[in-house]
């Protein structure tokens, strides 16, 4: 065989991009789950690839591409051209380039399951699952679709893997989540779904952008050629892939804006992935217009699909893997039967002038694949459950898998997250406070302008004033306190809500029972400065007229002791010498 440098480079670049999708999946799953399980999720995504690679090399590749029969390939030794020949190789692409390209696809299918089973799965059990899907489940159905098996002989078309990769992973994720059961606290006694927000949407968004970027290799490099007509096809694939993802994202944004009153961030991120999954099967055979329509439809599928799985079926899927990959993998498979223009298929789609034949072929291939994965993964997960066990204990789940499974105190150990705020002027430094009229609302009271002088005798009452308020008002408040003579303040970043339990909000379509918001807690102990002056100043400075302005709490203090000098009472609150 004569090798083509451009084809080989194209396949290898595509393999590298698809490999990097592991980082994307790791970031999405980590960001959409709680911090106490971040290390565990990273380990699972790492091991999906590291276990899957040798297993696919030893056995899986042969089952998928070996010259066996319509149902299964063959186990003819480890993956080499000497064992399996060159009949399955793309034009001009050497065996080793083809092997690594198929290996990374196998790992992608395996890692989809991680998110749906996150936060409550034994690490050992997950590793066993990962081995089995790469060893048998994915290679066998992959043989039917891409290895010359009976589904491909029917005329089935799945260009880059909506069915072969994503739906397989999505169905496995669904079965695993059902057998595993929901996380503790996910459903109330009345069966109502409760939101469990992820801890880092920034990381989740980074993961989505990584996946979107790498998807150009996932779909584009599936041409396995950059010569002749493949050059034009690759360009078209990039356009349809990008268009479907973008339109799906906008669709989800609009749906959530209408349903939840505000555009849902995590669901919109899922929307991007949903569009990418749905277009993957037909990216080479649908027009840009059809790709946009597929994007719109996939947006509806992912939003209502995730809600249905969560609220009706009551299957706990922390990251939406079933909705994104399972449902949209299935939809993308059927979309080929609806929109194919005949490129790469023996028929046209139902909605572009073809008949029911193509749609029927896609439907049959999809149902056969679902049945195979559902049966095999049920057997595998049940076997794991009744041997080594599938789920961690309640104690381990509550404490977090990082600690119990990996001996990791925290995936963020050594780091403290603070909200970005302007450093206020130090107490005791005079600086004019910003005008209270900068607020759209008029403050309810005027502030006393005088500061009492230090008494020569007597003991003044000590009072602690605690204020919970929004972070954005801190600098203005500090200036105001400085002006009235307050000499010490303690500030703490906190989370909380008032009697309204925060404004109504949704996470992935589920209304939050209690919306904890970032606040600051300000603690002041005063004696010489009148308490009423502190309160009125706080009311004037912090007032906006909106929910979240906060509250002021007043406490009696028995005594204050300055450790450096031993001063007590009001003297301890002043920057003065002890009284004679």
N, C-alpha and C positions, 0 to 999 in steps of 0.2 A: 504494500500500500504506500502510495505517495502522500506525504504529510503536507498539510497547508499551514504555513506559519500564522497567517491571519486568523484562520479558523481555530487553531490551537490556542492562540493568545486570547481570543474572544471567549472560549470556553473556560480557560483558566481564570480570567478576570471575573467572569460570571461566578465561578466557584468561590473565589475569594469574597465577593460581595454577599453571596448567599451564606457563607460561613459567618460573616459579620452580622447577619441577622440574629445570631445567638445573643450578641450584645444587646440588640434592640429588644428582643423578647425578655431578657434579664432585666432591663431597665423598666419596661412596661409593667411587668409583673411585680417588681420590687416597689415601684411607685404607687401601684394600685392596692397594695396591701400594707399591713402595719409594720412599723419599724422593728418590732421585736422578732420578726421573721425574715428580715432582709437578707441576712447571711445564708439562711437555709435556702431561700429562693435562688440566690446566686449559685450556690453549690449544685442545686438540681439542674439548672441550665447548663452549668459546666459539665456535669456528668452525663447529661443527655448526649452531648457531642463526644465526650471521651469514652463512654461505653459503646455508643452506637458505631463509632468509627471502626474499631477492630471487629466487632460482631458483624457488621455489614461486609467487611473485607473477607472474613472467614467463611461466612455462610450466606448472608443476605443477598449479596450481589448475584451469586449463582442462582438462588431461588427466583430472583427478579429477571435476570437477563440470560440465564442458561438456556440452551436449546433443548427444552424438554417437551412439554405438550401445551395444549391450550389452557390447562389449569395451573401448572406449576413448572418452573424451570428445572434446574438440576443442581445437585450438590456435587460438584466435580473438583473439589479442592479450593484452596484460597484463590482469590480473584487475580488471575493473570491471563494474558492473551493465550498462553499455551494451553490453559485449561478450558477456556471458553470461546476461543476463536475470535474472529473479527467481524462476524456477520452482523452484530448489533451496533457496530461503531459508526458514528457519523462520518461523512466524507472528509478525509484529510485530518482527522483527529486521532491521535494515538491512544492506546488503551488506558494509559495511566491518567491522562487528562480526563477521559470519560469517567473513570472510576472515581476520582475526587469530586467531579461534578455531581455524580449521583449520590455520593456519600453525604454531601452537605444537604441535599434534599431530604434524605432519610432522617438526618438529625433535626431538620426543621419540623417534620411531622411529629417526631417524638416530643419535642419541647413544648408543643402547643398544650399538652395535657397539664403541664406544671401549674399554670395559672388557675385552672379550674379546681385543682386539688390542693391549692395553697393553704398554709397556715394550720393544717391538722393532719398531714400525712407523715408517717414514719419515713425517715430518710432511706433506710435499708430497703423498705418495701418499694419506695419510688425507684430506686436503682434496679430492683428486680423487674419492675414494669418496663423501665426504659430498655433494658436488655431484651425483653420479649418482643416489644413492638418493632425494634430494629432487626431482630433475629428472624421473625416469622410474619407478623401481622402486616406490616408495611410492604415487605418484599413480595408476598404472595399477591395481594391486591395490585401492587405496582406491576407485577408480571402480566396480570389480566389487562391492564390499561396501557402500559408502555413497553412491555416486554414481548409483545406478539401474542398475548393470551386471547381468550375467547371474547372478552369484552371489546378489545380493539378490533377483532375480526368482524364484529357486528357493525363497524363504522363509527364507533364511539370516538368523540374528540375531546381531549383535555390537554390543551397545548402545554401549559406550565404547571398544572397541579391543583386547580380548585377542588377537584374530587380526589385525585391520587394522594395529595399531600394534606391539604387543609381540611377537607371534610373527614378524611381518615382520622386526623388528629382531633378534630372537633367531636366526632362520635365517641372516640376513646375517652375524651375529656368528660363528656356527658355521662357515660357509663361509670367512670371512676367517681365522679361527683355524687351520683345517686347512691352507689354502694358505700361510699365514705360517709355520707351524711353531712348536714350543714355544720358550720362553725357554732360554737357555744355563743348564745345570745343573738344569733341571726334571726330567729323567729320567736315571737312571743308566745305565751300560752294560748292566745286566741288565733295563732297561726299567722299573724300579720308580720310581714317582712320588715326588718329593721336595717337601717343603713349602717354599714361599717366602712367609713371612708378610708381611702388609702392615705399614707402619711407623706407622700412627696409627689405631687402632680408635676413638678418640674422635671424630675427624673422620668416620670411616665411619658411626658411630652418628648423628652430627648429620645426615648426608646422608639416612639412612633416615627419621629423624623429619621432615625437610623433605619428603621424598617422600610419606610417609604423610599429612601435613597437606595437601599439594597434591592428593593423590588425591581428596579430597572435591570439589575443583573438576573434576578429570579425569572422574570418574564423575558426580557430582551435576549439574554444569552441562551435561552431555550431554543433559539433558532439553530444553535450549535454550528453556525456558519456566518461568515461575513463576506461571502462571494455571491455574485449573480443576483438573483431575485431576493436573496436573504438580506441584502443591504437595504432594500426598500422596505421589506417586511419588518426589520429591526426598528427602523424609524417610526413606522406606523405603530408598532407595539409600544414604544415609549410614549407616544401620544395617547393612545387608548388607555394605557395603564395610569398615566398621570391624570387624565381627564376624569376617569371614573372615580379615582380617589378624591379629587378636589370637589366634584359635584356631590359625592356622597357626604363629605364633610359639611358642606353648606346645607344640604338637606337635613342632616341631623341637627345642626345648629338651629334651623328654623323650626323643626318639630319640637325640640326641647324648649325653645323660646316660647312657643305657644302653650305647650302642655305644662311646663314647670314655671312659667312666667319669667324665667331667665335662661340664657343659653348654658347648657350643662357642659362643663369642661371635659370631664372624663368620658362622657358619652360621645362628644364630638371627636375626641381622639379615637375612640372605638369606631366611629363613623369612617375615618380615614382608612383604617385597616379593613373595614368591611368592604369598602369600594375596591381596595386592592385585591382582596380575596375573590370577590365576585367577578372581576374582569380577568382573572388569571387563566381560566379555562379557554376563553374565547378572544383573548387580546390580539391574536393574529388574524381572526376571521370575522370580526365585527367592525363596522365603520365607527368613526369618532362620534357621530350622532347616536348610534346604538350604545356606545360606551357611556355617553352621558346619561342615557335612559337607564342603563344598568346601574350607574352610580346613584341615581335618584331612588330606584327600587331598593338597592342594597341599604340605603339610609333608613327606609321604612322597616326593612327586615331586621336590621340590627336593633333599633330602638324598641319596637314592639316585640321582637323576639326575646331580647334580654328581659323585658318586663314580664313576658309570659313565663319564661323559665323561672324567674325569681318569685313572682307573686302567685302564679297559678300552679305550676308544677312543683314549686318550692324546692328547687334544686339550687344549692348555694354555689355560685360561680363567681368568685371574688373579682376577676378581671374581665368577665364577659367573653371568655374564650369560645364557649359553645355558640353564642350568638354571632360572634365575628367569624369564626372559622367553620363551625359545623353548619349553621343555617345558611350563611352566605356562600360557603363552599358548595352546598347543595343547590342554592339558587344560581350561582355562577355556572354550574354544570348544566342546569336546565336553560339558562340564558343562551347558551350556544345553540340549542335547539329552536330558540325563538328568533335569534338575530344573526346567525351565521350567513355570510354573503357567498358561501361556497368555497372560499379559500381554505385549503387543507381538509375539506370535508367532501363527501360524495353527494351532498344534498345542501339545500338552502334552509334557513330557519323558517319557522311557521309564520312569523310576522313580516318577512321580507320576500314573500312570493313562493316559498316552499310549502310542502304539505306537512302532515303529521308524522311522517316517517322519521325525520331527524330528531324531532322532539321525543318521539317514542324510544328511539335508540338511547338518547341521553337519559331519559327517565329510567329505562331498564338498567343501564349501567350504574346509575346512581343508587338505585334500590338494592342491587346485588352487592355493591360495595358496602353500603350501610349494614346489610344483613351480616356480611362476613366480619366486619369490625365489631359489631354489637355482640355477636355470639362469641367470638374469640376473646374479646376483652372482658366480657362477663365471666368467662371461665378463668381467665388469668387473674382478674382482681379478686374473685371469690376464692381461688386457690391461695393467693397471698394472704387474704383476710383470715383464712382458717388455718394458716401455718405460722408464719412469722408475725402476722397481724398487720393491718393496713393503717390503722389510726393510732395516734399518740393518746396518752391518757389525758383526762380533763385537766389535771394539774399541770402537765407539760404544755398543753395548749394555752392555758391561761398565762403561764409564765413566759411563754414564747419558745419557739423551736431553736432559735439561735443559742439560747442558754442550755436547754435540755439535750438537744441533738448534737450540738457542735462545741459546747463549752465556751461559747462566745458571749462575753458580757453584753456587748452591743456592737452592731455593725458600724456604728458611728462613734465608738469609744474615743475620747479625746477631743471631740468636737461639741461645741455648744451653739445652737442655732439662735440667733437674735434677729429681731426685726430691725431693719435699717432705720435709724433715727438720727437726726441732727443732734450733736452733743450740746447740751444746754450750757449756758453760762454758769460757772461755779457759784455756789451760794456765797454771799458777801461781796460780790462784785456788782457794782451798780450798772444797770443797763435798762433803758426805758422799755417798759412792757409794750407789746403791740397793742394797738387800739382795739378795744372790744367791739367796735363798730365794724370790724372786718367781717364779722359773722352776719349772715343774712337775717338772723333773728336778734331781737333786742334782749339783752340780759335782764333778769328780773330784779336786780338791785344794784345800788351804788356802793362803792367800797370806801371805807373810812381811810382818810389820808394821813392820820396821825399815828405815831408809834409811841407808846408809853415809855417813860424813862425808867431806868433801873432803880427800884426802891432801895432805900438804905436800911430798912429793917422789915421784919415780917416774913412770913412764908406764904408764897402764892400757890394757888391751886395748879396742879399739873394735869393736862388734858391731852389725850391722844386723838388725833383726827386721821381717819383712814378714808381714802378716796379711791374708788374703782372707776376708771374712765377709759376713754379711747386713747390709743397711743399717739395719734396725730396731734393731740393738744399738749403734749408734755413740755415742749420748749416754751410755749406761751405761758403755761402754768408756772414753770420755774422762774421766769422773769417776774411774774406777778407776785410770787411768794418772796422773792428777793426784795421787791419794792416795799413790802409791808413789814420787813424785818425778820422773817423766819430764817433761822440760822442752821437748820439741819433737816434733811429729807432723806428717806429711804425709799427706793423705787424697785419694784419687782415686776418682771414679766409674768403674767398669769393668763389662764383661760377661764372663761366664765360666761354666764348669761343671767338676765334678770327674770322677773316673773313672767315675761312674755316668752321665755325660753329661746330668745333670739328671734329674728325674723324668719318667716317660713322659708325653708330651703329644701332642695332635693339633691340626692346623690344617686346618679344612675337611675332616676325615676322613682326612687323611694324617699318619702318625706322623712326628714330628720326629726326624731323624737325631741331632741334637745340640741340646739345648735350652739356649741361652745365657740366663742370668738376670742381672738387675742386681745387682751386688755393690759393695762398697767395698774398696779396697786401702789398708791402713794401713802406713806406713813409719816406723820408729823407729830411731834410732841411739843406743846407750847405752854408757856406760863405767862410771860410778860406780854406777848402778843395776844390780844383778845381772841377767844375761840370764834366769836361771831364774825370778827374781821376775816379770819381764815375761811370760814364757811361762805361768807358773802363774796369774797374774792374768788373762791373756787366756782361758785355759781355763775358769776359774771364771766369768768375766763373760759369755763368748760361748756357753757350752754350753747347748744345749736338748735334745740327744739325737736331733735330726732331721737328715735330709739337708740340707746347706746351711750347717751351722755354720761350715765353712771350714777353713783350714789355716794353720799358722805355719811360716815359712821363716826360717832363721838363716844369716847370712853374716858372714864376717870383713871388716873394713874396714881399709885400710892407713892412712888419715889423714882428718882432718876439719879444714877451715880456715874460721874465721869471717871473712868478708870485711871487716866493719866495723872490727875491731880487729887482725886478723892472727893471733889466737890459733889454736893448732893442738892436735890431739889432744883429750884429755878436757876441757881448758880451753875449747875452742871450743864444747863442749856445755853449759857452765855459764853462768849469769848472774852472773858474779863478775869481780873485777879480776884482771889477770895476777898470777901469783905473784912474790914478791920473791926 
